[in-house]
Amino acid sequence: QVQLVESGGGLVQAGGSLRLSCAASRSIFSINAMGWYRQTRGKQRELVATFISGGRTNYADSVKGRFTISRDNAKNTVYLQMNSLKPEDTAVYYCNARLVAPYEIDYWGQGTQVTVSS
């Protein structure tokens, strides 16, 4: 099992920046995959950015060039740097951790609200 604690959400003006943090309760070295998702009322949760196999990253087209996912293994923390924020980025952002053994299981943070005003 893994617990995820998120922080960094808030209200920001369009064009501004925020950095989200996700602290895991265990070494992220032992977690097979981690990433960020977001959800707006009336819409399905969508992938924002994630680490995938081989340490590669994957981003939603809508955030490419603006958002950057990173990690600090020593701090068991994954970050999402969000620049050039747009009103359409407004959503609840969730940290995700995936374990694949003994079978595939997803763990989620509590979610943090990001609101971008125009």
CYANA upper distance limits for C-alpha pairs under 8 A (distance plus 0.5 A):
  1 GLN  CA    107 TYR  CA      8.36
  2 VAL  CA     24 ALA  CA      7.03
  2 VAL  CA     25 SER  CA      6.09
  2 VAL  CA     26 ARG  CA      6.80
  2 VAL  CA     97 ALA  CA      8.17
  2 VAL  CA    107 TYR  CA      7.29
  3 GLN  CA     24 ALA  CA      6.22
  3 GLN  CA     25 SER  CA      5.64
  3 GLN  CA     26 ARG  CA      8.34
  3 GLN  CA    107 TYR  CA      7.94
  3 GLN  CA    108 TRP  CA      8.28
  3 GLN  CA    109 GLY  CA      7.71
  4 LEU  CA     22 CYS  CA      6.67
  4 LEU  CA     23 ALA  CA      6.13
  4 LEU  CA     24 ALA  CA      5.23
  4 LEU  CA     25 SER  CA      7.00
  4 LEU  CA     95 CYS  CA      7.53
  4 LEU  CA     96 ASN  CA      8.41
  4 LEU  CA    107 TYR  CA      8.27
  4 LEU  CA    108 TRP  CA      7.10
  4 LEU  CA    109 GLY  CA      5.30
  4 LEU  CA    110 GLN  CA      8.16
  5 VAL  CA     21 SER  CA      8.45
  5 VAL  CA     22 CYS  CA      5.94
  5 VAL  CA     23 ALA  CA      5.65
  5 VAL  CA     24 ALA  CA      7.08
  5 VAL  CA    109 GLY  CA      6.41
  5 VAL  CA    110 GLN  CA      7.70
  6 GLU  CA     20 LEU  CA      7.57
  6 GLU  CA     21 SER  CA      6.00
  6 GLU  CA     22 CYS  CA      4.96
  6 GLU  CA     23 ALA  CA      6.99
  6 GLU  CA     94 TYR  CA      8.32
  6 GLU  CA     95 CYS  CA      7.52
  6 GLU  CA    109 GLY  CA      6.87
  6 GLU  CA    110 GLN  CA      7.61
  6 GLU  CA    111 GLY  CA      7.36
  6 GLU  CA    112 THR  CA      7.15
  7 SER  CA     20 LEU  CA      6.25
  7 SER  CA     21 SER  CA      5.75
  7 SER  CA     22 CYS  CA      7.16
  7 SER  CA    112 THR  CA      7.24
  8 GLY  CA     18 LEU  CA      7.36
  8 GLY  CA     19 ARG  CA      6.27
  8 GLY  CA     20 LEU  CA      4.95
  8 GLY  CA     21 SER  CA      6.64
  8 GLY  CA    112 THR  CA      8.08
  9 GLY  CA     18 LEU  CA      7.63
  9 GLY  CA     19 ARG  CA      8.09
  9 GLY  CA     20 LEU  CA      6.76
  9 GLY  CA    112 THR  CA      5.92
  9 GLY  CA    113 GLN  CA      5.92
  9 GLY  CA    114 VAL  CA      5.53
 10 GLY  CA     18 LEU  CA      8.49
 10 GLY  CA    112 THR  CA      8.42
 10 GLY  CA    113 GLN  CA      6.64
 10 GLY  CA    114 VAL  CA      5.55
 10 GLY  CA    115 THR  CA      6.65
 11 LEU  CA    114 VAL  CA      6.64
 11 LEU  CA    115 THR  CA      5.26
 11 LEU  CA    116 VAL  CA      6.42
 11 LEU  CA    117 SER  CA      7.85
 12 VAL  CA     16 GLY  CA      6.62
 12 VAL  CA     17 SER  CA      7.73
 12 VAL  CA     18 LEU  CA      8.18
 12 VAL  CA    114 VAL  CA      8.39
 12 VAL  CA    115 THR  CA      6.84
 12 VAL  CA    116 VAL  CA      5.53
 12 VAL  CA    117 SER  CA      6.79
 13 GLN  CA     85 LEU  CA      8.20
 13 GLN  CA    116 VAL  CA      6.01
 13 GLN  CA    117 SER  CA      5.43
 13 GLN  CA    118 SER  CA      6.69
 14 ALA  CA     84 SER  CA      7.51
 14 ALA  CA     85 LEU  CA      5.85
 14 ALA  CA     86 LYS  CA      5.62
 14 ALA  CA     87 PRO  CA      6.80
 14 ALA  CA    116 VAL  CA      6.14
 14 ALA  CA    117 SER  CA      6.11
 14 ALA  CA    118 SER  CA      5.79
 15 GLY  CA     83 ASN  CA      7.56
 15 GLY  CA     84 SER  CA      4.67
 15 GLY  CA     85 LEU  CA      5.34
 15 GLY  CA     86 LYS  CA      6.86
 16 GLY  CA     83 ASN  CA      6.68
 16 GLY  CA     84 SER  CA      5.98
 16 GLY  CA     85 LEU  CA      6.03
 17 SER  CA     81 GLN  CA      8.01
 17 SER  CA     82 MET  CA      5.90
 17 SER  CA     83 ASN  CA      4.93
 17 SER  CA     84 SER  CA      6.71
 17 SER  CA     85 LEU  CA      6.67
 18 LEU  CA     81 GLN  CA      6.70
 18 LEU  CA     82 MET  CA      5.73
 18 LEU  CA     83 ASN  CA      7.25
 19 ARG  CA     79 TYR  CA      7.29
 19 ARG  CA     80 LEU  CA      6.05
 19 ARG  CA     81 GLN  CA      4.91
 19 ARG  CA     82 MET  CA      6.38
 20 LEU  CA     79 TYR  CA      6.01
 20 LEU  CA     80 LEU  CA      5.48
 20 LEU  CA     81 GLN  CA      6.94
 20 LEU  CA     82 MET  CA      8.40
 21 SER  CA     77 THR  CA      7.20
 21 SER  CA     78 VAL  CA      6.40
 21 SER  CA     79 TYR  CA      5.07
 21 SER  CA     80 LEU  CA      7.04
 22 CYS  CA     77 THR  CA      5.88
 22 CYS  CA     78 VAL  CA      5.62
 22 CYS  CA     79 TYR  CA      6.71
 22 CYS  CA     95 CYS  CA      6.81
 22 CYS  CA    109 GLY  CA      8.39
 23 ALA  CA     75 LYS  CA      8.03
 23 ALA  CA     76 ASN  CA      6.31
 23 ALA  CA     77 THR  CA      4.87
 23 ALA  CA     78 VAL  CA      7.09
 24 ALA  CA     28 ILE  CA      7.34
 24 ALA  CA     76 ASN  CA      5.98
 24 ALA  CA     77 THR  CA      6.57
 25 SER  CA     76 ASN  CA      7.91
 26 ARG  CA     30 SER  CA      8.03
 26 ARG  CA     76 ASN  CA      7.30
 27 SER  CA     31 ILE  CA      7.65
 27 SER  CA     73 ASN  CA      7.57
 27 SER  CA     76 ASN  CA      5.94
 28 ILE  CA     32 ASN  CA      8.42
 28 ILE  CA     73 ASN  CA      6.73
 28 ILE  CA     76 ASN  CA      5.90
 28 ILE  CA     77 THR  CA      7.91
 29 PHE  CA     73 ASN  CA      7.27
 31 ILE  CA     97 ALA  CA      7.21
 31 ILE  CA     98 ARG  CA      6.87
 31 ILE  CA     99 LEU  CA      6.26
 32 ASN  CA     97 ALA  CA      8.08
 32 ASN  CA     98 ARG  CA      6.28
 32 ASN  CA     99 LEU  CA      5.88
 32 ASN  CA    100 VAL  CA      7.17
 33 ALA  CA     50 THR  CA      8.02
 33 ALA  CA     51 PHE  CA      6.39
 33 ALA  CA     52 ILE  CA      6.52
 33 ALA  CA     53 SER  CA      8.13
 33 ALA  CA     97 ALA  CA      6.32
 33 ALA  CA     98 ARG  CA      5.61
 33 ALA  CA     99 LEU  CA      7.58
 34 MET  CA     50 THR  CA      6.35
 34 MET  CA     51 PHE  CA      6.15
 34 MET  CA     52 ILE  CA      8.22
 34 MET  CA     78 VAL  CA      8.26
 34 MET  CA     95 CYS  CA      7.96
 34 MET  CA     96 ASN  CA      5.96
 34 MET  CA     97 ALA  CA      4.98
 34 MET  CA     98 ARG  CA      6.76
 35 GLY  CA     47 LEU  CA      8.40
 35 GLY  CA     48 VAL  CA      8.12
 35 GLY  CA     49 ALA  CA      6.09
 35 GLY  CA     50 THR  CA      4.26
 35 GLY  CA     51 PHE  CA      6.45
 35 GLY  CA     69 ILE  CA      8.33
 35 GLY  CA     78 VAL  CA      8.37
 35 GLY  CA     95 CYS  CA      6.44
 35 GLY  CA     96 ASN  CA      5.71
 35 GLY  CA     97 ALA  CA      7.22
 36 TRP  CA     47 LEU  CA      6.89
 36 TRP  CA     48 VAL  CA      5.94
 36 TRP  CA     49 ALA  CA      5.78
 36 TRP  CA     50 THR  CA      6.54
 36 TRP  CA     80 LEU  CA      8.05
 36 TRP  CA     93 TYR  CA      7.30
 36 TRP  CA     94 TYR  CA      6.16
 36 TRP  CA     95 CYS  CA      5.23
 36 TRP  CA     96 ASN  CA      6.43
 37 TYR  CA     45 ARG  CA      6.94
 37 TYR  CA     46 GLU  CA      5.90
 37 TYR  CA     47 LEU  CA      4.92
 37 TYR  CA     48 VAL  CA      5.44
 37 TYR  CA     49 ALA  CA      7.49
 37 TYR  CA     93 TYR  CA      6.18
 37 TYR  CA     94 TYR  CA      5.61
 37 TYR  CA     95 CYS  CA      6.93
 37 TYR  CA     96 ASN  CA      7.72
 38 ARG  CA     45 ARG  CA      5.98
 38 ARG  CA     46 GLU  CA      6.00
 38 ARG  CA     47 LEU  CA      7.10
 38 ARG  CA     48 VAL  CA      7.08
 38 ARG  CA     91 ALA  CA      6.40
 38 ARG  CA     92 VAL  CA      5.89
 38 ARG  CA     93 TYR  CA      4.73
 38 ARG  CA     94 TYR  CA      6.31
 39 GLN  CA     43 LYS  CA      6.89
 39 GLN  CA     44 GLN  CA      6.59
 39 GLN  CA     45 ARG  CA      4.88
 39 GLN  CA     46 GLU  CA      6.83
 39 GLN  CA     91 ALA  CA      5.92
 39 GLN  CA     92 VAL  CA      5.83
 39 GLN  CA     93 TYR  CA      7.08
 40 THR  CA     44 GLN  CA      7.81
 40 THR  CA     45 ARG  CA      7.90
 40 THR  CA     90 THR  CA      7.87
 40 THR  CA     91 ALA  CA      5.36
 40 THR  CA     92 VAL  CA      6.97
 41 ARG  CA     91 ALA  CA      8.46
 47 LEU  CA     59 TYR  CA      7.98
 47 LEU  CA     60 ALA  CA      6.83
 48 VAL  CA     59 TYR  CA      6.18
 48 VAL  CA     60 ALA  CA      5.63
 48 VAL  CA     63 VAL  CA      7.60
 49 ALA  CA     57 THR  CA      7.53
 49 ALA  CA     58 ASN  CA      6.01
 49 ALA  CA     59 TYR  CA      4.87
 49 ALA  CA     60 ALA  CA      6.87
 49 ALA  CA     67 PHE  CA      8.44
 49 ALA  CA     68 THR  CA      8.14
 49 ALA  CA     69 ILE  CA      6.83
 50 THR  CA     57 THR  CA      6.07
 50 THR  CA     58 ASN  CA      5.82
 50 THR  CA     59 TYR  CA      7.19
 50 THR  CA     69 ILE  CA      7.53
 51 PHE  CA     55 GLY  CA      6.37
 51 PHE  CA     56 ARG  CA      6.12
 51 PHE  CA     57 THR  CA      5.00
 51 PHE  CA     58 ASN  CA      6.93
 51 PHE  CA     69 ILE  CA      8.39
 52 ILE  CA     56 ARG  CA      5.73
 52 ILE  CA     57 THR  CA      6.25
 52 ILE  CA     58 ASN  CA      7.44
 57 THR  CA     69 ILE  CA      8.14
 59 TYR  CA     63 VAL  CA      7.15
 59 TYR  CA     64 LYS  CA      6.46
 60 ALA  CA     64 LYS  CA      6.88
 63 VAL  CA     67 PHE  CA      6.10
 66 ARG  CA     82 MET  CA      6.66
 66 ARG  CA     83 ASN  CA      5.64
 66 ARG  CA     84 SER  CA      6.60
 66 ARG  CA     85 LEU  CA      8.21
 67 PHE  CA     80 LEU  CA      7.24
 67 PHE  CA     81 GLN  CA      5.97
 67 PHE  CA     82 MET  CA      5.00
 67 PHE  CA     83 ASN  CA      6.51
 68 THR  CA     80 LEU  CA      6.18
 68 THR  CA     81 GLN  CA      5.58
 68 THR  CA     82 MET  CA      7.17
 69 ILE  CA     78 VAL  CA      7.77
 69 ILE  CA     79 TYR  CA      6.14
 69 ILE  CA     80 LEU  CA      5.11
 69 ILE  CA     81 GLN  CA      6.89
 70 SER  CA     78 VAL  CA      6.30
 70 SER  CA     79 TYR  CA      5.67
 70 SER  CA     80 LEU  CA      7.02
 71 ARG  CA     76 ASN  CA      8.23
 71 ARG  CA     77 THR  CA      6.24
 71 ARG  CA     78 VAL  CA      4.74
 71 ARG  CA     79 TYR  CA      6.36
 72 ASP  CA     76 ASN  CA      6.56
 72 ASP  CA     77 THR  CA      5.86
 72 ASP  CA     78 VAL  CA      6.86
 73 ASN  CA     77 THR  CA      7.00
 85 LEU  CA     89 ASP  CA      6.98
 85 LEU  CA    116 VAL  CA      7.24
 86 LYS  CA     90 THR  CA      8.06
 86 LYS  CA    116 VAL  CA      6.65
 86 LYS  CA    117 SER  CA      8.33
 86 LYS  CA    118 SER  CA      8.29
 87 PRO  CA    115 THR  CA      7.83
 87 PRO  CA    116 VAL  CA      5.19
 87 PRO  CA    117 SER  CA      6.24
 87 PRO  CA    118 SER  CA      6.77
 88 GLU  CA    116 VAL  CA      8.08
 89 ASP  CA    114 VAL  CA      8.09
 89 ASP  CA    115 THR  CA      7.98
 89 ASP  CA    116 VAL  CA      7.23
 90 THR  CA    113 GLN  CA      8.27
 90 THR  CA    114 VAL  CA      5.89
 90 THR  CA    115 THR  CA      5.09
 90 THR  CA    116 VAL  CA      5.96
 91 ALA  CA    113 GLN  CA      6.58
 91 ALA  CA    114 VAL  CA      6.05
 91 ALA  CA    115 THR  CA      7.14
 92 VAL  CA    111 GLY  CA      6.32
 92 VAL  CA    112 THR  CA      5.88
 92 VAL  CA    113 GLN  CA      4.90
 92 VAL  CA    114 VAL  CA      6.52
 93 TYR  CA    111 GLY  CA      5.78
 93 TYR  CA    112 THR  CA      5.76
 93 TYR  CA    113 GLN  CA      6.73
 93 TYR  CA    114 VAL  CA      7.48
 94 TYR  CA    108 TRP  CA      7.03
 94 TYR  CA    109 GLY  CA      6.12
 94 TYR  CA    110 GLN  CA      7.24
 94 TYR  CA    111 GLY  CA      4.97
 94 TYR  CA    112 THR  CA      7.11
 95 CYS  CA    108 TRP  CA      6.17
 95 CYS  CA    109 GLY  CA      5.59
 95 CYS  CA    110 GLN  CA      8.48
 95 CYS  CA    111 GLY  CA      7.58
 96 ASN  CA    106 ASP  CA      7.27
 96 ASN  CA    107 TYR  CA      6.19
 96 ASN  CA    108 TRP  CA      5.24
 96 ASN  CA    109 GLY  CA      7.07
 97 ALA  CA    106 ASP  CA      6.24
 97 ALA  CA    107 TYR  CA      5.61
 97 ALA  CA    108 TRP  CA      7.02
 98 ARG  CA    104 GLU  CA      7.47
 98 ARG  CA    105 ILE  CA      6.21
 98 ARG  CA    106 ASP  CA      5.04
 98 ARG  CA    107 TYR  CA      6.78
 99 LEU  CA    103 TYR  CA      7.87
 99 LEU  CA    104 GLU  CA      6.07
 99 LEU  CA    105 ILE  CA      5.80
 99 LEU  CA    106 ASP  CA      7.02
100 VAL  CA    104 GLU  CA      4.49
100 VAL  CA    105 ILE  CA      6.80
101 ALA  CA    105 ILE  CA      8.45
